[in-house]
Amino acid sequence: MKTSAFLIAALALTASVESQANGGIDLKQIIKQGVDKGMGKEPASATANGGGTQAGAATGRTMPASLLSSGGPDIAGIRVGLTANEARQAVQKLNPGYKFIPIIQHGSKREIGFQASVGVGRGDPKGADFFSVLFNEGGTVWAIKRDQSLPPDRAILKDTLVQSLKTKYDQPGGQVKYRDKITVNMAWVYDMAGKQIASFSTGFNYTPCPEVPYSRYSPVSDNMNVYDEYAPTCAMTITIDTSALRTGNPDMLDRYAVQIVAPPLQHDVGTLNAEAAAREQQKKNLENTVRDNKPQL
C-alpha cells in the first residue's frame, strides 16, 4: 500500500474541477484521484494521437518519441506536442471555470499561446490557478505551465510536494545529480536521446540544457517566462517554483508551479520557410508591378 504522500502524487498538477472553479482546491478530491490512479483508474487525458511526433519532425530536430507519448511528462494530463486546439480543449475540460485570454507575441500580432486562469492573481485570498500554453508557428504546443496559489489553511507540506514531484517526474533509470535534499529546488532535463537527469536546476555541470549566451528570458504571460533560444542538445526541461509568502513557513507552501518546455518544438521550420517564401514572392510581385514605371524628369 502507498502512503498518503504517494496517494496524492497528482497533487502538484491536478485539482478538482468544482473547487477550482471557485478559486479553491479540494484536497479530499485530490486524494481520491490519487487513490484512483493507484488502482489503475486513470482519468482520460489529452493525447497527441501521433501528431506530436510529426510536429517534432517538422522543426528540423526530432523530439524523442518517449517524451511525446501518452506516458511522457505532463501537467494534469496535458503535454507538449499537442495541437493548440487539443490543448485548449484539454485545459477547458480540466477546469470549466477557466477564463481564457490569448498570448500575443511582443511586437507583432501573432498569437503564440493562451492563458487560462481562475482568481485575480497570486494574492487572491480564495486561491488562484493559472495555466499557460505556448504553441509554435505550425500550431504545435511547445511549452506549458501551471501556477497555483492556495489559502494558508490549504497550504501543502514541503515534504509532501517533493515526494509527489519525485513520484510523477523521476524517470526510472534516470540520473540524479546535485539534488538539494533540504529545499524544494528541483528540475529535470532531457537530452536528445530522451535520457533524464534530475538536479536542483537546469544549469548544473554537464547539463544537456545549458543557457544559450545572450538568449533573452522574457515574460510571455502573467505567470510564464521563456528563453527565445535554447541549446540544440536539449529535448525538454521541467522546472518548479514554490513559495510560502502567506504562511511564512518554508515547510508549508502556499504556491507551487510546474513548467515544461520542449525546445525542439519551439519553432516550425516548414511554416517559417513558407512564410519567408511568401514574403519573397510578394516582393517580386510588387517589383514586377512597378517595373515599367518611368520617373518624371
C-alpha distance (Angstrom), angle and dihedral (degrees) to the residues before:
residue distance angle dihedral
M1 . . .
K2 3.78 . .
T3 3.79 120.4 .
S4 3.78 121.0 -116.4
A5 3.78 90.0 -96.9
F6 3.80 89.9 59.4
L7 3.77 93.1 43.2
I8 3.78 90.2 62.9
A9 3.78 95.8 46.1
A10 3.78 87.7 127.8
L11 3.80 89.4 58.9
A12 3.76 97.0 100.7
L13 3.76 92.2 54.1
T14 3.80 111.3 23.4
A15 3.80 131.5 62.9
S16 3.78 130.9 169.4
V17 3.77 117.1 -90.8
E18 3.77 95.2 -133.3
S19 3.78 97.4 50.2
Q20 3.82 95.1 41.7
A21 3.78 90.6 52.6
N22 3.80 85.8 63.0
G23 3.79 93.9 44.4
G24 3.83 96.6 -103.2
I25 3.78 137.5 97.4
D26 3.81 124.6 -122.4
L27 3.81 107.1 -145.0
K28 3.80 92.7 -172.4
Q29 3.78 90.1 59.9
I30 3.80 91.2 46.3
I31 3.79 90.9 53.1
K32 3.83 89.9 48.6
Q33 3.80 89.4 51.6
G34 3.79 89.1 50.2
V35 3.80 91.2 51.1
D36 3.82 91.2 47.8
K37 3.77 89.6 50.3
G38 3.79 91.0 51.6
M39 3.82 89.1 52.0
G40 3.79 91.9 52.0
K41 3.80 94.4 -104.0
E42 3.78 95.8 132.7
P43 3.82 115.7 178.6
A44 3.77 115.7 -121.7
S45 3.79 109.2 -89.7
A46 3.78 134.6 -169.9
T47 3.80 115.7 -85.4
A48 3.76 132.1 -167.9
N49 3.82 92.1 -139.0
G50 3.77 90.1 -146.1
G51 3.80 93.7 -49.9
G52 3.78 92.5 107.8
T53 3.80 94.4 61.4
Q54 3.79 90.7 50.8
A55 3.79 90.4 48.5
G56 3.79 90.8 51.9
A57 3.78 91.5 52.9
A58 3.79 90.9 50.8
T59 3.82 92.1 63.1
G60 3.78 95.0 61.0
R61 3.83 92.1 -113.3
T62 3.78 113.6 77.1
M63 3.79 116.2 -137.7
P64 3.83 116.2 -130.1
A65 3.80 106.1 -96.6
S66 3.81 91.2 -132.2
L67 3.81 90.6 64.0
L68 3.81 93.5 52.1
S69 3.80 98.8 42.8
S70 3.79 125.0 100.3
G71 3.81 88.2 -96.1
G72 3.79 93.9 52.4
P73 3.80 125.5 109.7
D74 3.80 114.1 -63.9
I75 3.77 144.2 164.7
A76 3.80 110.2 -129.3
G77 3.82 89.1 -24.1
I78 3.82 94.2 -51.2
R79 3.80 116.6 120.3
V80 3.76 142.9 179.3
G81 3.81 113.8 -98.1
L82 3.80 94.2 52.6
T83 3.77 119.9 119.1
A84 3.78 117.1 -104.5
N85 3.82 90.6 -108.3
E86 3.81 92.9 49.4
A87 3.79 90.6 50.8
R88 3.80 93.5 47.5
Q89 3.81 91.7 50.9
A90 3.81 91.6 47.2
V91 3.80 93.3 49.2
Q92 3.81 91.2 47.0
K93 3.81 89.6 50.9
L94 3.80 90.6 48.3
N95 3.80 90.1 59.6
P96 3.83 121.7 2.5
G97 3.80 87.5 -167.5
Y98 3.81 92.9 68.6
K99 3.80 117.8 117.9
F100 3.82 112.0 -144.7
I101 3.79 128.0 -145.4
P102 3.83 126.4 172.4
I103 3.80 121.6 -113.0
I104 3.81 109.0 -134.5
Q105 3.80 122.6 -159.7
H106 3.79 111.0 -109.8
G107 3.78 111.4 -104.3
S108 3.80 94.8 14.3
K109 3.78 141.4 62.0
R110 3.81 94.8 -119.6
E111 3.80 115.2 125.7
I112 3.81 106.8 -133.9
G113 3.79 100.3 173.7
F114 3.77 146.7 -37.1
Q115 3.78 139.7 -103.2
A116 3.80 122.2 -141.7
S117 3.79 117.9 -166.7
V118 3.78 147.4 174.4
G119 3.78 118.2 -165.6
V120 3.78 131.7 25.5
G121 3.80 97.1 -91.0
R122 3.77 144.1 -54.9
G123 3.78 90.6 -54.9
D124 3.81 95.3 57.0
P125 3.84 105.2 128.7
K126 3.82 90.1 -143.8
G127 3.80 92.8 52.6
A128 3.79 132.2 -103.1
D129 3.79 138.2 -125.0
F130 3.82 124.7 -161.9
F131 3.82 122.9 -176.7
S132 3.81 116.0 -175.1
V133 3.81 124.7 -171.8
L134 3.81 127.5 -172.6
F135 3.80 124.2 -165.5
N136 3.80 131.8 -173.0
E137 3.81 131.0 -119.9
G138 3.81 90.5 -80.7
G139 3.82 93.4 51.9
T140 3.83 97.3 -104.3
V141 3.80 118.0 138.9
W142 3.81 113.0 -117.9
A143 3.81 104.3 164.0
I144 3.82 135.4 31.0
K145 3.79 134.7 175.6
R146 3.78 135.9 -178.3
D147 3.81 118.1 -164.4
Q148 3.81 118.4 -175.1
S149 3.82 131.2 -176.1
L150 3.80 123.5 -165.4
P151 3.79 136.8 -160.0
P152 3.84 109.7 -105.4
D153 3.81 92.8 -107.6
R154 3.82 89.1 59.1
A155 3.80 96.3 46.7
I156 3.81 118.3 141.2
L157 3.78 122.7 -122.5
K158 3.80 110.3 -115.7
D159 3.80 93.2 -128.6
T160 3.81 91.0 51.1
L161 3.79 92.1 52.4
V162 3.81 93.1 45.8
Q163 3.80 92.4 50.8
S164 3.80 91.1 46.4
L165 3.80 91.6 51.9
K166 3.80 92.8 47.2
T167 3.79 91.0 49.7
K168 3.79 92.4 50.3
Y169 3.80 103.1 38.9
D170 3.81 110.8 23.2
Q171 3.80 106.0 105.6
P172 3.83 117.0 -137.0
G173 3.79 105.7 -109.3
G174 3.81 92.6 13.6
Q175 3.79 123.6 136.9
V176 3.79 124.8 -107.3
K177 3.81 116.5 -154.3
Y178 3.79 129.7 176.9
R179 3.82 93.9 -19.1
D180 3.80 111.3 174.0
K181 3.81 108.0 -123.5
I182 3.81 94.2 -167.2
T183 3.81 106.4 48.8
V184 3.81 134.8 37.7
N185 3.81 93.2 -102.6
M186 3.79 101.2 137.7
A187 3.80 135.5 150.2
W188 3.78 138.4 157.8
V189 3.82 128.2 -149.7
Y190 3.80 130.6 -173.1
D191 3.79 129.4 -156.8
M192 3.80 123.7 -141.9
A193 3.82 90.8 -87.5
G194 3.81 89.9 58.8
K195 3.81 94.7 -108.5
Q196 3.80 114.3 149.3
I197 3.78 129.8 -140.2
A198 3.81 116.8 -171.5
S199 3.78 117.6 -155.6
F200 3.81 144.2 139.7
S201 3.82 93.2 -82.4
T202 3.79 142.2 -7.9
G203 3.82 91.9 -101.3
F204 3.82 102.5 67.8
N205 3.80 123.6 126.5
Y206 3.83 115.5 -71.4
T207 3.80 93.7 12.6
P208 3.82 117.0 158.8
C209 3.81 86.5 -142.8
P210 3.82 105.9 58.9
E211 3.77 118.9 164.8
V212 3.80 111.7 -94.1
P213 3.83 110.9 -124.3
Y214 3.81 113.2 -105.3
S215 3.80 92.7 4.8
R216 3.79 107.9 143.8
Y217 3.80 120.0 -124.6
S218 3.78 102.7 -150.9
P219 3.80 137.7 172.6
V220 3.80 114.7 -110.7
S221 3.81 98.8 173.2
D222 3.80 139.1 7.9
N223 3.80 91.5 -79.9
M224 3.81 107.3 18.9
N225 3.81 136.1 80.3
V226 3.82 127.5 178.6
Y227 3.80 137.9 177.5
D228 3.78 118.5 -111.7
E229 3.83 89.2 -136.5
Y230 3.81 134.2 27.9
A231 3.81 133.6 -167.9
P232 3.84 113.3 -85.0
T233 3.83 89.3 -130.1
C234 3.81 92.5 61.1
A235 3.82 119.4 95.2
M236 3.81 99.2 171.5
T237 3.78 144.7 -11.9
I238 3.80 128.9 -158.7
T239 3.78 116.1 -166.3
I240 3.77 134.2 174.5
D241 3.78 134.0 -154.6
T242 3.80 125.5 -165.9
S243 3.79 139.4 173.6
A244 3.79 142.5 178.3
L245 3.77 98.6 -154.2
R246 3.78 97.7 143.7
T247 3.80 100.9 32.7
G248 3.79 93.4 46.8
N249 3.81 87.3 -149.3
P250 3.84 116.7 108.9
D251 3.80 88.8 -153.5
M252 3.84 91.7 57.6
L253 3.80 109.8 59.7
D254 3.79 120.1 -160.8
R255 3.80 95.7 -179.2
Y256 3.80 134.2 39.7
A257 3.78 133.0 167.6
V258 3.81 134.7 -173.9
Q259 3.80 124.6 -161.6
I260 3.82 128.6 -171.7
V261 3.80 120.9 -166.7
A262 3.84 127.1 -176.9
P263 3.84 107.5 -167.3
P264 3.85 96.1 -169.4
L265 3.81 88.1 63.4
Q266 3.81 95.2 47.5
H267 3.81 93.0 100.8
D268 3.80 133.8 22.9
V269 3.79 107.5 -136.0
G270 3.80 94.8 -163.8
T271 3.79 93.8 54.4
L272 3.82 92.9 44.3
N273 3.82 91.5 50.5
A274 3.81 91.5 47.8
E275 3.81 91.0 50.7
A276 3.81 91.7 48.3
A277 3.84 90.7 49.3
A278 3.81 90.5 49.2
R279 3.82 91.1 51.9
E280 3.80 91.4 48.7
Q281 3.80 91.0 49.2
Q282 3.80 91.1 48.9
K283 3.80 89.3 51.8
K284 3.81 91.4 50.7
N285 3.80 91.8 47.2
L286 3.79 90.9 53.2
E287 3.80 91.0 47.8
N288 3.82 90.2 51.5
T289 3.81 90.3 48.8
V290 3.80 93.3 56.6
R291 3.81 97.3 32.5
D292 3.82 94.7 104.3
N293 3.81 95.1 43.8
K294 3.82 112.5 117.3
P295 3.79 127.0 -154.1
Q296 3.82 116.7 -110.8
L297 3.82 101.1 -123.1
